[in-house]
Amino acid sequence: MTFIRRIATALLIGFSAAGLATSAAAATVKITFVLVNDIYQMEEQVLADGKARGGFARLAAVVKAERAKGGHVIFAHAGDTLSPSLMSSFDRGAHIIALTNMIRPDVFVPGNHEYDFGKEIFLQRMAEAKFPLYAANLRGADGNPIAGFKDRAIVIFNGVRIGIAGATADDAGVKSSPGDLKLAPTVETIKQQAAALRREGADFVVAVVHADRAQDRELFESRAADLILTGDDHDLYVNYDGRTAIVESSSDAHYVTAIDVTIETKETGGQRRTSWWPRFRVIDTAAVWPDPAVAAAVGRFKRRLANELDVVVGKTDIELDSRTATVRTREAAIGNLFADALRAATGADIAVTNGGGIRAGRIYPAGSSISRREILSELLFGNRVEVVSIGGKALKAALENGLSRLPQPAGRFPQVSGIVVEAELARPAGARIVSLTIGGAPLDESREYKLATNDYLARGGDGYTAFRDAKQAGRDYDGPLMAVAVMDYIRRIGTIRADTAARVILK
């Protein structure tokens, strides 16, 4: 029996009695909640242990197996799925909705990435969804609810009333592009919705949210909901303190969490009391055989993607050299191009990317056409664009790190935009920079600069600890794939031309 039919049957049973207030004196039900969050990649991925995990076909197999057991199952999706993935950069997440429709969550809340393509695409994709949408903190520009979305609901199983409330990422305005959609604070919204559900007779309250860990903790400590199903942090997280439970299921369906909850209600002295106990099952999808129908759909999308990769995005009037000896020892035209793309994608003051992240090791002669496939061959690590706010002194230290291994080739060599750095290699490492200008003005060590980079450097990779320690722009800026930013930039400018002004001057 499908989830919707179970709800309809349960409601008919509930209302055919003398009403909610006169339900049976005692009732017990077992419900399995299945959670996925932050699933961007349509296909499985081979991880460090050599095993394939994740993807929609394995997720579908898990959900179908749980539903096939014949009990009460609520499959929740805690958001972040339309983007970023390579295919989504071409179809704006249409394939993600098609695949999700094959599995049909019982609850879906949008994450920040649902807004990556703007308000209109968000509304279009949500209208294509064949599953229930929840977002109590989301409203239109006029302050009214958005068609197709609900704030909360109560479903009844065996006389036990389960309240469900959902909230979208309230920081999407910083991380993404929701346009004039209004986003209220997640924690306060869920507290209000949970209180309303309890007034309406809910015995057990579930909050499905896309929220960072700080918000998760605040919501957990508020005791507003009994069970919190969350996304955003990409970790496998389970916590239960005897009163409240909270779960996050890693990312990309590498792991899927099932929570078996036994709920018992009793009427004592005219008051209804609830007790419950959870059992947590972490399902490693490496041990799951992919669902054939969904796997076939993924295969069709992969073939379509292969055709998309051969699309030309622009041409170059200058030679581009991505050989290791070039990008790891000196300013390179292709490095300038990629750094410029980072700035253009973010509106940052400056950009720095590492030469070691440019990987194809080839020359593109002047006059060459540049395809999506070639950009991906250069940026094959799948890095994302990140933005930090960094002080001038820390920025100089980061660039010193980037130049520290010269004259030996090093992956940390900085390819830059908005920066002109002059260095004397005869000086000791860490003290080589003799001149540094930002946007044409001398570096101000007391000023904060908005810096675009890739997520590897933002985590401190290649010795860029100054980036790791810098203040993030907004709250956890969560940008597009770097390859997609470069493709968009080349498509916008049309032709790659020479930049006559030197950026990294080595003496």
Beta strands, then each sheet from edge to edge (+ up, - down):
strand 1: 26-36
strand 2: 45-46
strand 3: 52-53
strand 4: 72-77
strand 5: 107-108
strand 6: 133-134
strand 7: 138-139
strand 8: 149-150
strand 9: 152-157
strand 10: 160-167
strand 11: 182-183
strand 12: 204-210
strand 13: 227-231
strand 14: 236-240
strand 15: 245-249
strand 16: 255-268
strand 17: 271-284
strand 18: 312-316
strand 19: 320-321
strand 20: 350-354
strand 21: 363-364
strand 22: 369-371
strand 23: 385-391
strand 24: 414-417
strand 25: 419-423
strand 26: 433-438
strand 27: 441-442
strand 28: 448-454
strand 29: 471-472
strand 30: 495-496
strand 31: 504-506
sheet 1: 5+ 4+ 1+ 16- 17+
sheet 2: 2+ 3-
sheet 3: 6+ 8+
sheet 4: 7+ 11-
sheet 5: 9+ 10- 12- 13- 15- 14+
sheet 6: 22+ 18- 30-
sheet 7: 19+ 21-
sheet 8: 24+ 20- 28- 23+ 29-
sheet 9: 27+ 26- 25+ 31+
end
